[in-house]
């Protein structure tokens, strides 16, 4: 007799009903995830209910309780709690989102994370500073060079290490190319989420164009380990100038194609206009950064507001929205591609000659040619890569503007060759807090477009 038949026949045998209830309790206890789990409305207190609507610690508790959490008078039998993910392709990774629905309207949302946990921050404590960039580059796998940059800047700040100008300009060139490839990847997947298979094909075509150049420079398409404390791993290859100029000439016409394909498309506009709105006050309370914050009209971009590298020497605009909806976040990323092209064109002209890494024998390895000629160089190379270099005791925090927002690196050094503690302020992790606000009151059909507009990378969330 099949299991289904047993359960359906429980009226004939009362013992079967007790067994089924017992099995159901066991299954629930095995899958229950504590405070991450979304509880039934009847068993959820006012404060917890407010938090699930997007109230934060920055909102006084007395106010949080009055945030119209009961504005939709619904009974327990009129709602249902469902899971979206963690296997759903449009969650952009192994993200699970619990939703309470009334019909097709989303009442509450709760992101559940941890399915991709790698423990990279703890792993960093066992790696030397020289090995550290191989670890952090794998967190946000769509913009690995930004991870390497913020880690290197944090280490160099502790060491008070001066970086040659050419190395700094090379870093700027690479991270802006990486910003473009990340935004194009978002354009591709966002198009697919909303039914535009053409955008997926075009996006991968342009991204491949940039990854081919990055492979020529670093030897790898992703997870480069190229930006390191002290500079970069190697100088730019022959022909880099022509390659970059070709990229800058090719991208603007392609972006115009995206505009024609999506921006002026009535169905696309209906899917994104006025969908997933967040106010500037809400975005600030939730610590959201990047396109989410700029979509509310606040021109907060660390390249402008807190310049690092040589961003204060190039001219570019900070793109902002006005409504804070999904269309604004789309439009910001689209126009940021063009602004990055504008920055790269200036970098190409300003690129100086000189060293690509700091000339400090205790931090950077000797040139490859010298290893074949000098025993001292060989010994130094060996000790540097086996023992690493020591960083003065102290702690600091450095932040940069990644494609998703403020990417920060907090390092505590105890004076050894390995960090005592390392923490990464991942923008995807922080920006996920905005989902309950963005999705509240919308339709479940719009949830895909809204989740996509946050642009989460789960490798960065579950680091």
C-alpha distance (Angstrom), angle and dihedral (degrees) to the residues before:
residue distance angle dihedral
X1 . . .
X2 3.79 . .
X3 3.79 124.2 .
X4 3.82 91.3 -116.9
X5 3.79 91.1 53.6
X6 3.82 90.7 49.0
X7 3.79 92.4 55.3
X8 3.78 93.4 45.3
X9 3.79 90.0 50.0
X10 3.83 94.2 53.4
X11 3.82 91.8 111.6
X12 3.76 88.5 63.0
X13 3.81 90.9 52.4
X14 3.86 116.3 30.5
X15 3.81 90.3 -164.2
X16 3.80 89.9 66.4
X17 3.83 90.7 60.1
X18 3.82 91.1 54.0
X19 3.80 91.2 48.6
X20 3.82 91.8 49.0
X21 3.83 91.0 50.6
X22 3.80 90.5 48.7
X23 3.81 91.5 50.1
X24 3.80 90.2 48.2
X25 3.83 91.1 53.2
X26 3.81 90.9 49.2
X27 3.81 92.0 50.1
X28 3.80 91.4 48.8
X29 3.80 92.3 49.8
X30 3.80 90.7 50.3
X31 3.81 93.8 51.4
X32 3.81 100.5 36.0
X33 3.81 111.2 117.1
X34 3.78 102.6 -165.4
X35 3.80 117.8 -130.4
X36 3.81 90.7 0.2
X37 3.79 89.9 66.4
X38 3.81 118.6 94.0
X39 3.79 109.7 -125.5
X40 3.79 127.1 -148.9
X41 3.80 114.9 -84.6
X42 3.81 92.8 -115.1
X43 3.81 91.2 56.4
X44 3.80 97.1 45.0
X45 3.81 120.7 96.2
X46 3.80 123.0 -134.5
X47 3.82 94.6 -105.7
X48 3.81 93.6 48.6
X49 3.80 90.4 44.6
X50 3.81 89.7 52.7
X51 3.79 91.2 50.9
X52 3.77 90.2 53.6
X53 3.78 87.7 55.1
X54 3.78 90.5 55.6
X55 3.81 104.5 -89.0
X56 3.79 110.0 150.4
X57 3.77 140.2 -162.5
X58 3.79 88.7 -95.3
X59 3.80 89.5 64.8
X60 3.85 113.0 78.3
X61 3.78 111.1 -111.0
X62 3.79 92.7 -121.9
X63 3.80 89.7 56.8
X64 3.79 93.1 42.8
X65 3.80 91.0 60.0
X66 3.81 90.3 55.9
X67 3.80 97.6 49.9
X68 3.82 93.2 119.4
X69 3.79 91.4 -96.1
X70 3.79 90.0 155.5
X71 3.79 96.0 43.9
X72 3.82 87.9 118.9
X73 3.83 106.6 57.1
X74 3.76 101.8 -149.7
X75 3.76 132.7 158.9
X76 3.79 125.1 -131.7
X77 3.79 90.9 -108.5
X78 3.82 91.8 54.6
X79 3.81 96.8 59.6
X80 3.76 136.4 57.7
X81 3.79 133.7 -163.6
X82 3.79 115.9 -135.4
X83 3.79 137.1 174.3
X84 3.78 124.6 -123.0
X85 3.78 106.1 -165.4
X86 2.92 154.1 -54.4
X87 3.79 81.5 172.8
X88 3.81 97.5 33.2
X89 3.84 108.6 118.3
X90 3.79 94.1 -143.6
X91 3.80 92.6 60.1
X92 3.82 85.4 78.3
X93 3.77 93.7 -126.3
X94 3.78 138.2 -8.5
X95 3.80 94.8 -34.1
X96 3.79 120.0 142.8
X97 3.78 118.6 -155.7
X98 3.79 120.0 -169.8
X99 3.78 113.2 -154.3
X100 3.76 133.6 -170.4
X101 3.80 107.9 -149.5
X102 3.75 134.9 -168.8
X103 3.77 101.1 -163.0
X104 3.81 102.7 -50.4
X105 3.81 95.6 -25.4
X106 3.81 118.4 104.8
X107 3.82 110.4 -132.5
X108 3.79 101.1 170.3
X109 3.79 135.6 8.5
X110 3.78 132.1 -166.6
X111 3.83 122.2 -176.8
X112 3.81 112.8 -145.3
X113 3.80 116.3 -160.2
X114 3.79 138.7 175.8
X115 3.80 102.5 84.3
X116 3.81 92.2 114.0
X117 3.80 98.5 40.3
X118 3.81 112.2 157.2
X119 3.81 104.0 166.2
X120 3.80 92.6 -131.9
X121 3.80 93.9 156.3
X122 3.80 90.7 55.7
X123 3.80 90.7 43.3
X124 3.81 88.7 56.5
X125 3.81 90.1 66.3
X126 3.80 89.7 65.5
X127 3.81 95.6 47.6
X128 3.78 128.1 78.6
X129 3.79 118.9 -116.3
X130 3.78 88.2 -105.6
X131 3.80 90.4 55.4
X132 3.81 93.2 42.8
X133 3.78 97.0 87.1
X134 3.83 90.4 59.1
X135 3.80 87.0 60.5
X136 3.81 103.7 42.5
X137 3.81 93.7 44.4
X138 3.81 88.8 71.0
X139 3.81 96.1 57.7
X140 3.80 100.4 78.6
X141 3.78 98.5 24.4
X142 3.81 92.5 -175.2
X143 3.82 93.2 59.1
X144 3.82 104.4 23.8
X145 3.80 94.1 153.3
X146 3.82 90.8 62.4
X147 3.82 89.5 55.4
X148 3.79 90.8 50.7
X149 3.81 91.2 47.2
X150 3.80 97.4 51.9
X151 3.82 91.6 46.1
X152 3.81 92.0 49.2
X153 3.81 92.5 47.0
X154 3.81 90.7 51.4
X155 3.82 92.5 50.6
X156 3.81 93.0 44.8
X157 3.80 90.7 49.4
X158 3.81 90.7 56.0
X159 3.80 90.4 48.5
X160 3.81 94.2 42.5
X161 3.81 85.7 -131.8
X162 3.80 119.2 173.0
X163 3.80 115.4 -137.4
X164 3.84 121.8 -150.3
X165 3.83 114.0 -108.9
X166 3.81 93.6 -118.6
X167 3.81 90.9 55.2
X168 3.81 90.3 52.1
X169 3.81 93.4 49.3
X170 3.82 90.1 48.0
X171 3.81 89.0 52.9
X172 3.80 90.8 51.4
X173 3.78 91.7 49.1
X174 3.80 93.0 51.3
X175 3.81 97.9 45.0
X176 3.81 92.4 48.4
X177 3.80 90.3 51.1
X178 3.79 87.0 48.0
X179 3.82 90.3 50.5
X180 3.80 89.5 54.5
X181 3.81 93.5 48.4
X182 3.81 90.7 48.5
X183 3.81 93.3 49.9
X184 3.81 91.0 45.9
X185 3.79 89.7 51.4
X186 3.80 88.0 52.2
X187 3.81 90.5 49.4
X188 3.80 89.3 52.5
X189 3.81 97.2 48.5
X190 3.81 93.3 39.8
X191 3.80 89.0 53.3
X192 3.79 90.4 50.8
X193 3.83 91.2 48.1
X194 3.79 89.4 56.4
X195 3.79 95.5 43.6
X196 3.82 102.3 -94.0
X197 3.79 105.5 129.4
X198 3.81 89.1 170.1
X199 3.81 90.7 63.4
X200 3.80 89.2 53.3
X201 3.80 91.1 54.7
X202 3.82 94.6 44.3
X203 3.80 92.5 45.9
X204 3.78 93.9 53.1
X205 3.80 89.5 46.7
X206 3.82 93.0 57.8
X207 3.79 93.9 39.6
X208 3.78 89.6 53.7
X209 3.81 88.5 54.0
X210 3.81 90.7 58.8
X211 3.81 96.2 39.5
X212 3.80 89.5 54.2
X213 3.80 89.1 58.6
X214 3.81 92.6 45.3
X215 3.80 89.1 51.4
X216 3.80 89.1 52.6
X217 3.81 90.3 52.6
X218 3.81 102.7 38.1
X219 3.79 103.6 19.9
X220 3.81 92.4 -119.4
X221 3.80 136.7 77.0
X222 3.82 94.0 -143.4
X223 3.83 138.9 6.5
X224 3.78 89.9 32.6
X225 3.83 105.9 177.0
X226 3.81 84.7 -154.5
X227 3.81 103.4 123.1
X228 3.80 104.0 66.3
X229 3.81 136.7 167.3
X230 3.79 104.3 -75.7
X231 3.80 98.5 29.8
X232 3.79 132.5 -58.8
X233 3.80 131.6 -33.5
X234 3.81 96.5 -112.7
X235 3.77 142.9 -4.5
X236 3.78 122.4 -92.5
X237 3.82 112.4 -80.4
X238 3.79 125.6 -112.9
X239 3.79 112.0 -78.6
X240 3.80 94.6 25.6
X241 3.80 92.3 127.8
X242 3.81 94.2 57.8
X243 3.80 91.3 44.4
X244 3.80 93.4 53.2
X245 3.81 93.2 44.7
X246 3.82 89.2 52.5
X247 3.81 90.3 51.6
X248 3.81 91.1 50.6
X249 3.80 91.4 49.1
X250 3.81 94.1 46.9
X251 3.80 102.6 46.2
X252 3.86 103.5 61.0
X253 3.85 93.8 58.1
X254 3.80 89.2 46.6
X255 3.81 91.1 51.0
X256 3.81 87.3 52.1
X257 3.81 86.9 57.0
X258 3.81 89.3 53.7
X259 3.78 88.9 51.4
X260 3.78 91.0 53.4
X261 3.79 93.2 43.6
X262 3.81 98.1 47.8
X263 3.80 116.8 4.7
X264 3.79 95.1 58.3
X265 3.79 95.1 36.4
X266 3.84 111.5 112.2
X267 3.82 96.0 -149.3
X268 3.81 92.2 49.3
X269 3.80 91.8 48.8
X270 3.79 91.8 50.4
X271 3.81 89.5 52.8
X272 3.83 94.8 52.2
X273 3.83 110.0 24.3
X274 3.80 109.8 102.5
X275 3.81 91.9 -5.7
X276 3.81 121.3 129.5
X277 3.81 97.9 6.3
X278 3.81 119.9 -171.2
X279 3.80 124.8 -178.3
X280 3.80 124.8 -133.0
X281 3.82 90.4 -113.5
X282 3.80 91.6 52.6
X283 3.80 93.1 46.5
X284 3.81 91.6 51.1
X285 3.81 92.7 45.9
X286 3.81 89.7 51.6
X287 3.84 92.1 47.1
X288 3.80 90.2 -123.0
X289 3.80 115.6 167.5
X290 3.78 138.7 176.6
X291 3.82 121.3 37.4
X292 3.83 91.1 -13.3
X293 3.81 92.6 61.2
X294 3.80 94.8 37.0
X295 3.82 90.4 51.7
X296 3.82 87.6 68.1
X297 3.81 91.3 60.1
X298 3.82 100.0 -97.7
X299 3.84 110.3 129.0
X300 3.81 95.0 -145.0
X301 3.80 110.6 153.3
X302 3.82 117.9 146.1
X303 3.80 90.3 -144.3
X304 3.82 86.9 66.5
X305 3.79 105.9 23.4
X306 3.83 96.9 42.9
X307 3.83 104.7 14.6
X308 3.80 119.2 -152.9
X309 3.81 131.8 176.8
X310 3.84 104.4 10.5
X311 3.80 99.3 -45.1
X312 3.80 89.7 124.7
X313 3.82 88.0 64.9
X314 3.82 97.1 56.9
X315 3.78 129.7 68.6
X316 3.80 120.9 -125.0
X317 3.79 140.0 135.0
X318 3.79 130.1 -117.2
X319 3.81 108.0 -126.9
X320 3.80 114.9 -139.2
X321 3.78 136.2 176.6
X322 3.78 131.5 -144.3
X323 3.82 108.3 -147.4
X324 3.79 102.9 40.7
X325 3.81 93.8 -133.7
X326 3.78 133.6 132.0
X327 3.80 91.9 -90.1
X328 3.81 91.6 56.2
X329 3.80 91.2 52.3
X330 3.80 90.1 49.4
X331 3.79 92.9 48.1
X332 3.81 93.0 47.8
X333 3.80 93.1 55.0
X334 3.79 91.5 45.2
X335 3.80 92.7 53.2
X336 3.81 93.4 41.1
X337 3.80 87.3 64.2
X338 3.80 88.6 61.2
X339 3.81 92.2 45.1
X340 3.80 90.3 52.4
X341 3.80 89.4 51.4
X342 3.80 87.4 52.3
X343 3.83 90.8 51.6
X344 3.81 92.5 47.4
X345 3.80 91.8 51.9
X346 3.82 88.7 56.8
X347 3.82 93.0 45.0
X348 3.80 90.9 54.1
X349 3.80 90.9 55.5
X350 3.81 94.8 42.8
X351 3.83 96.8 45.5
X352 3.83 106.5 125.6
X353 3.78 129.9 -155.2
X354 3.79 120.0 -110.4
X355 3.78 142.3 80.3
X356 3.79 121.8 -16.1
X357 3.81 93.5 -152.3
X358 3.78 138.9 30.5
X359 3.80 114.5 -83.5
X360 3.77 94.6 -128.2
X361 3.79 115.1 129.1
X362 3.81 91.9 -156.9
X363 3.80 94.6 56.5
X364 3.81 110.6 26.7
X365 3.82 125.8 47.1
X366 3.82 121.0 -115.0
X367 3.83 119.2 -97.6
X368 3.79 113.4 -78.3
X369 3.81 92.9 -117.5
X370 3.81 92.1 57.9
X371 3.80 92.7 57.1
X372 3.81 89.2 68.0
X373 3.79 91.9 50.0
X374 3.80 106.9 37.3
X375 3.79 130.0 52.2
X376 3.81 89.3 -160.2
X377 3.79 90.4 55.4
X378 3.80 90.9 49.8
X379 3.82 91.8 50.0
X380 3.78 91.4 47.0
X381 3.82 91.3 49.0
X382 3.80 91.0 49.2
X383 3.82 95.4 48.4
X384 3.80 92.8 45.1
X385 3.80 93.8 54.4
X386 3.80 95.5 40.5
X387 3.81 101.7 39.3
X388 3.80 102.0 19.4
X389 3.80 125.9 -152.3
X390 3.80 126.9 -66.6
X391 3.79 122.1 -115.4
X392 3.83 121.0 -152.1
X393 3.80 115.3 -103.9
X394 3.78 114.3 -93.2
X395 3.77 143.4 87.0
X396 3.79 136.0 -110.8
X397 3.79 144.8 161.5
X398 3.80 125.3 -134.4
X399 3.81 124.9 -175.3
X400 3.80 133.2 -167.9
X401 3.80 135.2 177.9
X402 3.79 110.2 -98.9
X403 3.84 122.6 -176.9
X404 3.81 87.7 -93.6
X405 3.81 100.2 43.6
X406 3.79 138.9 -89.5
X407 3.79 110.0 8.0
X408 3.79 110.3 -170.7
X409 3.79 134.9 -177.9
X410 3.81 122.0 -157.7
X411 3.81 115.0 -167.9
X412 3.81 130.3 -176.5
X413 3.81 114.7 -164.5
X414 3.80 125.1 -165.1
X415 3.80 93.1 -169.6
X416 3.80 95.8 -92.1
X417 3.80 130.7 111.7
X418 3.81 91.6 -97.4
X419 3.80 129.9 60.7
X420 3.79 114.5 -103.8
X421 3.81 89.3 -149.1
X422 3.79 134.5 1.2
X423 3.78 127.5 -172.8
X424 3.78 127.6 176.5
X425 3.79 120.6 -152.2
X426 3.80 95.7 -143.1
X427 3.84 113.6 -161.7
X428 3.82 93.1 -152.4
X429 3.81 90.3 56.9
X430 3.79 93.6 50.2
X431 3.81 95.1 40.4
X432 3.82 91.7 56.1
X433 3.82 86.7 72.5
X434 3.79 87.4 72.6
X435 3.82 94.5 63.3
X436 3.86 96.3 86.4
X437 3.82 89.1 54.1
X438 3.80 95.0 42.8
X439 3.81 94.9 47.6
X440 3.81 99.7 39.1
X441 3.79 112.2 116.2
X442 3.78 94.9 3.2
X443 3.77 130.6 113.5
X444 3.77 123.2 -91.8
X445 3.82 87.8 -122.7
X446 3.82 87.9 62.3
X447 3.82 93.1 49.7
X448 3.81 92.0 84.2
X449 3.80 92.5 54.0
X450 3.81 92.1 46.7
X451 3.82 95.6 47.6
X452 3.78 89.3 48.6
X453 3.81 91.5 51.2
X454 3.81 90.2 60.2
X455 3.83 88.6 59.4
X456 3.81 96.6 -149.3
X457 3.80 120.7 -172.2
X458 3.77 107.1 -158.6
X459 3.80 94.9 -158.0
X460 3.80 86.0 65.6
X461 3.81 93.5 44.4
X462 3.80 96.7 50.2
X463 3.80 97.3 38.6
